[in-house]
Every structure is written in structure tokens, then in C-alpha cells.
Amino acid sequence: MNPVIREITAGRLIVDRDHFKVGDGVEVHVKVREGDKERIQIFSGIVIAKKHAGISATFTVRRMVAGEGVERIFPVHSPSIARIEVERESVPMRAKLYYIRQRVGKDAMKVREKKR
């Protein structure tokens, strides 16, 4: 990476934001601006993918709403994310969990959980 770009993006990186892995159940607390007010909205689901590195790193969270699958892609270092909480840890079997898209019902959110 170009040293100039690395220097510019180093100030924008948020430390300790990458503490989850693919397959984990997470709650993403997102800041939502409505007019002149700002509130926190929670998007909870399973992380099915993590991509890229550095300032361009993203992760995809999938959840089921009224029987329909909803996916949302978040930039890891976005200032609009207040925090990311890990609800449950899993034992990931693959780097990407795109096969969950074809599953229906309870199987759509089933990932082998980590034993404590």
C-alpha cells in the first residue's frame, strides 16, 4: 500500500472493532439520523462474511424477518456504528457462510455454537 494512503487511513481506523468472526451471532448498534435527532438502532443476526482489510474492511450480517432473509453490509471502521456485541460464538466451518441463504426456517439461523 502507498505510504501516503496508509498514513491518511491510519487515523480513521477504529481499534478493537474486529473481535468477532464468521458464524458469530452479533448485535450491531447503528446510529440513525432522522432530521436533527439521532438514535441507536440494533441489527442482530449471524455474520456470514468478512471481506477486505484496513479501512475498506466490511462484514455482512444476515437475519430472518417475517420469514424473509435480510442481509446488511457494514463497514467495520464506520463512525455510524456505535458498537458491536457478540451474542454467541460459533465454530466456523467455512470462511463464508453463503450456504445459509438457501436454508429455510430454523435451519436458516443454525450454526454450530462454541462449547463453553
N, C-alpha and C positions, 0 to 999 in steps of 0.2 A: 504494500500500500504506500502511496505517496506520503512522505513525511509531513507535508503541509496539511493534507486531508486528515491524517492521523492526529495532528495537533489540534485541529479545529473540532473534530468529533470527540476528542478525549474529555472535553469539558461538559459535553452533553450526556455522557454515559451515566446511568444510574447504577450504583453499586448494590450488590445483594438483591438484584431483581431476578436472577436466573437460578433460583433454588428449587425448581420443580423439573419434572421430566415427562416424557411422553407416556400417557396412560394414567397419570395422576388426576384425581378429581380436584378441581380448583374453583375458587370464587374470585372473580376479577372485579374489583371495586373501581368503577369508571366514573370520572367526573363528567356530568352532563350539564351543559349550559342552556337554559331556557330564558330567553330575554336577558334581563340583567341579574337573574338568580342562577345559582349553581347548586346542584345536588349530587349525591352519590347514588349510582345505580349498580346493582350487583348482577353479574352474569356468571352463572355457575354451570359447570359441565366437565367433560373429560378433554384433556389436551390430546389431540390426535396428531399434531405435527409441530415440529420446531424447525425453522429454516434460517439460514444465513448466520452471520456473526457480526459483532461490533454494533455500530449504530443502526444497521439495517436488519437486525435480528427480529423475527416475528414468530408468533405461535398461534395455532388455530385451536379454538375451543368449540366443542360440539355438545349440544344438549337437545333434549326432546321437549317440545311444547305442543300440547294438544295432539299428540300422535305424529307430529311433523318434526323432522330434524332441522335444527337451526345451527349454523356454523358462523363463527365470527373470528376474524383475523385481527390480532392485536400486535402493534409494535412493542417490543419488550421495553424499550427505553422511552416510551411516550410519557410526556408530562401529564397527560389526561388520565393515566392510571394511578389511582391513589395507592392501592396495594394489591398484592396477590396472596391469597391464603390457600394453603394446601389442605383440603378436607380429608382426603385419603390417598395413601401412597399405593402404588401398584408395582407389579413385577412386569416390566415391559418385555414383550416377546419380539417386537419389531421396532424399527426406527420411526415408521409412520403407521398409524392405525386407520388407514383409509378403508379397510375391510368392514369397519363398523357401519359405514354408510349403507351397506346392503342389509343390515340386520333390522329386525322389527321387534317391537315390544320390549320386554325386559332384556333380551339379548343385545339390544342396541346400546345399552349403557353398562354392559357387563364386561369387566376387565379383571383379571386375577389380582386380588389385593395382596399386599405385602403382609406377611405374618409378623406380629409384634412380639 
